[in-house]
Amino acid sequence: MAGENIPVAANVLGTIGTVFWCIQLVPQIWHNWRHKKTDGLPASMMLLWAVCSMPFGVYMILQNVNIPLQIQPQIFGFFGFVSWGQILYYNHEYSQLKATLLVIVSCLLCGGFEVLFILTLRIPYHKGITWPVLIFGVVAAIMLAVGFVPLYFEIWKRRGRVAGVNWVFLSVDSLGALFSLFALAAQGTFDILGGILYIVVFLAEVGIFSSHIIWRFRHRKLLRAAKESGKSVDELLAEMEKGKDIENETKASSVVQKPVDQGVSTDEATASASRSREERDLERGSD
């Protein structure tokens, strides 16, 4: 449990981290709204992130960490649900009303369960029974880490390219994780699970940055061609895929045509041989 006297440095760093994590999803939400699509941004990722704010909030509040870090999960969860609702609306053909209702109901359920668990676990926690709270911290860390798996799967499908993710969002998210980690360290009593959670976020996002940088380096000619032609990278990639499909269809049709031609030639040869035999039989008969 963190001490009652939180150092000023911890509060300052925690406030900076919370500000970053409060606004981190705003650029992504704006990006989704502007482009009216969320290709490459998995709904399961945003849902896991949003839901993990509930056990994360229970853990942070009962651990009595600095106030900014206590309110951080709630704001993070709210924006996570909003982004999830956008994915349902833009890419999964949910109606605007249905997506909005799902977001509101999900926020209320998570908020209600969080309050219930805090009130239920507070008494045994103050008596020294801390393992239930520890479980909430572990669950939050696992859900946050697993939330990156669908995104990495999308990156793998695109051979390392990151699509649909706003880079301002990722940058702010990484900074929020770093400052929150520094805030925990400045408390004097470092919370291990909270630290693991922030480290997981930072390392996962470093991996995302690295993957896209490598992809851009490998496809620098494609990026140059897109810039010169005035087309987007997605348009050029679509044209390349279309060209490959046409080429494959041409090859397949040529492979099918050869046996047919060979079959026709064989039939003609058989018919010719049959006619020759008939002519010979007629000649013998006339003799």
C-alpha positions as CSV (number, residue, x, y, z in Angstrom):
1,M,0.0,0.0,0.0
2,A,1.3,3.5,-0.9
3,G,2.0,5.7,2.0
4,E,-0.5,8.4,3.2
5,N,2.0,11.2,2.6
6,I,2.5,11.3,-1.1
7,P,5.5,13.4,-2.2
8,V,4.9,16.5,-4.3
9,A,7.0,15.1,-7.2
10,A,4.8,12.0,-7.3
11,N,1.7,14.1,-7.6
12,V,3.2,16.3,-10.3
13,L,4.4,13.4,-12.4
14,G,1.2,11.6,-11.8
15,T,-0.8,14.6,-12.9
16,I,1.3,14.9,-16.1
17,G,0.8,11.2,-16.8
18,T,-2.9,11.5,-16.1
19,V,-3.3,14.5,-18.5
20,F,-1.6,12.5,-21.2
21,W,-3.8,9.4,-20.6
22,C,-6.9,11.6,-20.3
23,I,-6.4,13.0,-23.8
24,Q,-4.5,10.1,-25.5
25,L,-7.6,8.6,-27.1
26,V,-9.0,12.0,-28.2
27,P,-6.7,12.2,-31.3
28,Q,-7.8,8.6,-32.2
29,I,-11.5,9.4,-31.8
30,W,-11.1,12.5,-33.9
31,H,-9.1,10.5,-36.5
32,N,-12.0,7.9,-36.6
33,W,-14.6,10.6,-37.0
34,R,-12.7,12.5,-39.7
35,H,-12.0,9.4,-41.9
36,K,-15.3,7.7,-41.2
37,K,-13.6,4.4,-41.0
38,T,-11.5,2.4,-38.5
39,D,-9.8,-0.2,-40.7
40,G,-6.8,-1.7,-38.9
41,L,-8.1,-0.7,-35.4
42,P,-9.6,-3.8,-33.8
43,A,-12.8,-3.5,-31.8
44,S,-11.6,-6.2,-29.4
45,M,-8.6,-4.1,-28.5
46,M,-10.6,-1.1,-27.6
47,L,-13.2,-3.2,-25.7
48,L,-10.5,-4.9,-23.6
49,W,-8.8,-1.6,-22.9
50,A,-12.1,0.0,-21.8
51,V,-13.1,-2.9,-19.6
52,C,-9.7,-3.2,-18.0
53,S,-10.2,0.3,-16.6
54,M,-12.6,-1.2,-14.1
55,P,-10.2,-3.6,-12.3
56,F,-7.4,-1.1,-12.9
57,G,-9.4,1.6,-11.0
58,V,-10.3,-0.8,-8.2
59,Y,-6.7,-1.6,-7.7
60,M,-5.3,1.9,-7.9
61,I,-8.0,3.4,-5.5
62,L,-7.6,0.7,-2.9
63,Q,-3.8,0.9,-3.1
64,N,-4.2,4.6,-2.3
65,V,-1.8,5.9,-4.9
66,N,-1.6,9.6,-5.7
67,I,-5.0,11.1,-6.7
68,P,-4.2,11.7,-10.4
69,L,-3.4,8.0,-10.9
70,Q,-6.7,7.1,-9.1
71,I,-8.9,9.0,-11.6
72,Q,-6.8,8.0,-14.6
73,P,-8.5,4.6,-15.3
74,Q,-12.0,6.1,-15.3
75,I,-11.2,8.7,-18.0
76,F,-9.2,6.1,-20.0
77,G,-12.1,3.7,-19.8
78,F,-14.7,6.3,-21.0
79,F,-12.7,7.3,-24.1
80,G,-11.9,3.6,-24.7
81,F,-15.7,2.8,-24.9
82,V,-16.3,5.9,-27.2
83,S,-13.6,4.6,-29.6
84,W,-15.1,1.1,-29.4
85,G,-18.5,2.5,-30.3
86,Q,-17.0,4.3,-33.3
87,I,-15.5,1.0,-34.6
88,L,-18.9,-0.7,-34.2
89,Y,-20.6,2.2,-36.1
90,Y,-18.1,2.7,-38.9
91,N,-16.8,-0.8,-39.6
92,H,-19.4,-3.2,-38.2
93,E,-22.5,-1.6,-39.6
94,Y,-24.1,-0.9,-36.2
95,S,-26.7,1.9,-36.2
96,Q,-25.7,5.1,-34.5
97,L,-28.3,4.6,-31.8
98,K,-27.3,1.0,-31.1
99,A,-23.6,1.9,-30.9
100,T,-24.3,4.8,-28.6
101,L,-26.6,2.8,-26.3
102,L,-23.9,0.1,-26.0
103,V,-21.3,2.6,-25.0
104,I,-23.6,4.2,-22.4
105,V,-24.7,0.9,-20.9
106,S,-21.1,-0.4,-20.9
107,C,-19.9,2.7,-19.1
108,L,-22.6,2.4,-16.5
109,L,-22.0,-1.3,-15.9
110,C,-18.2,-0.8,-15.5
111,G,-18.7,2.2,-13.2
112,G,-21.3,0.3,-11.1
113,F,-19.1,-2.8,-10.7
114,E,-16.1,-0.7,-9.8
115,V,-17.9,1.1,-7.0
116,L,-19.3,-2.2,-5.8
117,F,-15.9,-3.9,-5.7
118,I,-14.3,-0.9,-4.0
119,L,-16.9,-0.8,-1.2
120,T,-16.8,-4.6,-0.8
121,L,-13.0,-5.0,-0.7
122,R,-12.1,-1.9,1.3
123,I,-12.9,-3.4,4.7
124,P,-10.9,-6.6,4.4
125,Y,-8.1,-4.6,2.7
126,H,-7.7,-2.3,5.7
127,K,-7.6,-5.5,7.9
128,G,-4.6,-6.7,5.9
129,I,-6.3,-9.1,3.5
130,T,-4.8,-7.7,0.3
131,W,-4.8,-10.7,-2.1
132,P,-8.3,-9.9,-3.6
133,V,-7.0,-6.5,-4.6
134,L,-3.9,-8.0,-6.0
135,I,-6.0,-10.2,-8.2
136,F,-7.7,-7.1,-9.7
137,G,-4.3,-5.6,-10.5
138,V,-3.2,-8.8,-12.2
139,V,-6.4,-9.0,-14.2
140,A,-6.1,-5.4,-15.3
141,A,-2.5,-5.9,-16.4
142,I,-3.3,-9.1,-18.3
143,M,-6.3,-7.5,-20.1
144,L,-4.3,-4.4,-21.1
145,A,-1.5,-6.6,-22.5
146,V,-3.9,-9.0,-24.3
147,G,-5.6,-5.9,-25.8
148,F,-2.4,-5.4,-27.9
149,V,-2.7,-8.8,-29.4
150,P,-5.5,-8.0,-32.0
151,L,-3.5,-4.9,-33.1
152,Y,-0.4,-6.9,-33.6
153,F,-2.4,-9.5,-35.6
154,E,-3.6,-6.6,-37.8
155,I,0.0,-5.5,-38.3
156,W,1.0,-9.1,-39.1
157,K,-1.7,-9.3,-41.8
158,R,-0.3,-6.1,-43.3
159,R,3.3,-7.4,-43.2
160,G,4.4,-4.9,-40.6
161,R,2.4,-1.8,-41.7
162,V,0.3,-0.1,-39.0
163,A,-3.0,1.2,-40.4
164,G,-5.9,2.9,-38.8
165,V,-4.0,3.9,-35.7
166,N,-3.4,7.6,-35.0
167,W,0.3,8.3,-34.3
168,V,-0.5,11.3,-32.0
169,F,-2.5,8.9,-29.9
170,L,0.3,6.3,-29.7
171,S,2.9,9.0,-28.8
172,V,0.7,10.6,-26.1
173,D,-0.1,7.1,-24.7
174,S,3.6,6.2,-24.5
175,L,4.4,9.5,-22.7
176,G,1.5,8.9,-20.3
177,A,2.8,5.5,-19.4
178,L,6.3,6.8,-18.8
179,F,5.2,9.7,-16.6
180,S,2.8,7.5,-14.7
181,L,5.7,5.0,-14.2
182,F,7.9,7.9,-12.9
183,A,5.1,8.9,-10.5
184,L,5.0,5.5,-9.0
185,A,8.8,5.5,-8.6
186,A,8.7,9.0,-6.9
187,Q,6.2,7.8,-4.2
188,G,9.0,6.0,-2.3
189,T,7.1,2.8,-2.2
190,F,7.0,1.5,-5.8
191,D,3.8,-0.4,-6.7
192,I,5.0,-3.4,-8.7
193,L,1.8,-4.3,-10.5
194,G,1.1,-0.7,-11.5
195,G,4.7,-0.4,-12.7
196,I,4.3,-3.6,-14.8
197,L,1.1,-2.3,-16.4
198,Y,2.8,0.9,-17.5
199,I,5.9,-0.9,-18.7
200,V,3.8,-3.3,-20.8
201,V,2.0,-0.4,-22.5
202,F,5.3,1.4,-23.2
203,L,7.1,-1.6,-24.6
204,A,4.1,-2.7,-26.7
205,E,3.9,0.7,-28.3
206,V,7.6,0.8,-28.9
207,G,7.1,-2.4,-30.9
208,I,4.3,-0.8,-32.9
209,F,6.5,2.2,-33.8
210,S,9.4,0.0,-34.7
211,S,7.3,-2.3,-36.9
212,H,5.9,0.7,-39.0
213,I,9.3,2.4,-39.3
214,I,10.8,-0.9,-40.6
215,W,7.9,-1.2,-43.1
216,R,8.4,2.3,-44.3
217,F,12.1,1.6,-44.9
218,R,11.4,-1.6,-46.8
219,H,8.7,0.1,-49.0
220,R,10.3,3.5,-49.5
221,K,10.0,3.1,-53.3
222,L,6.2,2.6,-52.9
223,L,6.0,5.6,-50.6
224,R,7.9,7.7,-53.2
225,A,5.6,6.5,-56.0
226,A,2.6,7.4,-53.9
227,K,3.9,10.9,-53.3
228,E,4.8,11.4,-57.0
229,S,1.4,10.1,-58.3
230,G,-0.7,11.9,-55.7
231,K,-2.3,8.7,-54.7
232,S,-2.5,7.3,-51.2
233,V,-0.5,4.2,-50.1
234,D,-3.8,2.3,-49.7
235,E,-4.7,3.1,-53.4
236,L,-1.4,1.9,-54.7
237,L,-1.4,-1.3,-52.6
238,A,-5.0,-2.0,-53.9
239,E,-3.8,-1.5,-57.5
240,M,-0.9,-3.9,-56.9
241,E,-3.2,-6.5,-55.4
242,K,-5.5,-6.1,-58.3
243,G,-2.6,-6.6,-60.8
244,K,-1.6,-9.7,-59.0
245,D,-5.1,-11.1,-59.1
246,I,-5.3,-10.5,-62.9
247,E,-1.9,-12.1,-63.4
248,N,-3.0,-15.2,-61.4
249,E,-6.2,-15.5,-63.3
250,T,-4.3,-15.3,-66.6
251,K,-1.9,-18.0,-65.5
252,A,-4.8,-20.2,-64.3
253,S,-6.7,-19.8,-67.6
254,S,-3.6,-20.7,-69.6
255,V,-3.1,-23.8,-67.5
256,V,-6.8,-24.8,-68.1
257,Q,-6.6,-24.1,-71.8
258,K,-3.6,-26.4,-72.5
259,P,-5.3,-29.6,-71.5
260,V,-8.4,-28.6,-73.6
261,D,-6.2,-27.9,-76.7
262,Q,-4.4,-31.2,-76.1
263,G,-7.7,-33.0,-75.8
264,V,-8.9,-31.4,-79.1
265,S,-5.7,-32.5,-80.8
266,T,-6.1,-36.0,-79.5
267,D,-9.7,-36.2,-80.7
268,E,-8.7,-35.0,-84.1
269,A,-5.9,-37.6,-84.3
270,T,-8.3,-40.4,-83.2
271,A,-10.8,-39.3,-85.8
272,S,-8.2,-39.2,-88.6
273,A,-6.9,-42.7,-87.7
274,S,-10.5,-44.0,-87.7
275,R,-11.1,-42.6,-91.1
276,S,-7.9,-44.1,-92.4
277,R,-9.0,-47.6,-91.2
278,E,-12.4,-47.2,-92.8
279,E,-10.8,-46.2,-96.1
280,R,-8.5,-49.2,-96.0
281,D,-11.4,-51.5,-95.3
282,L,-13.3,-50.1,-98.2
283,E,-10.3,-50.7,-100.5
284,R,-10.0,-54.3,-99.4
285,G,-13.7,-54.8,-99.9
286,S,-13.6,-53.5,-103.5
287,D,-10.7,-55.8,-104.3
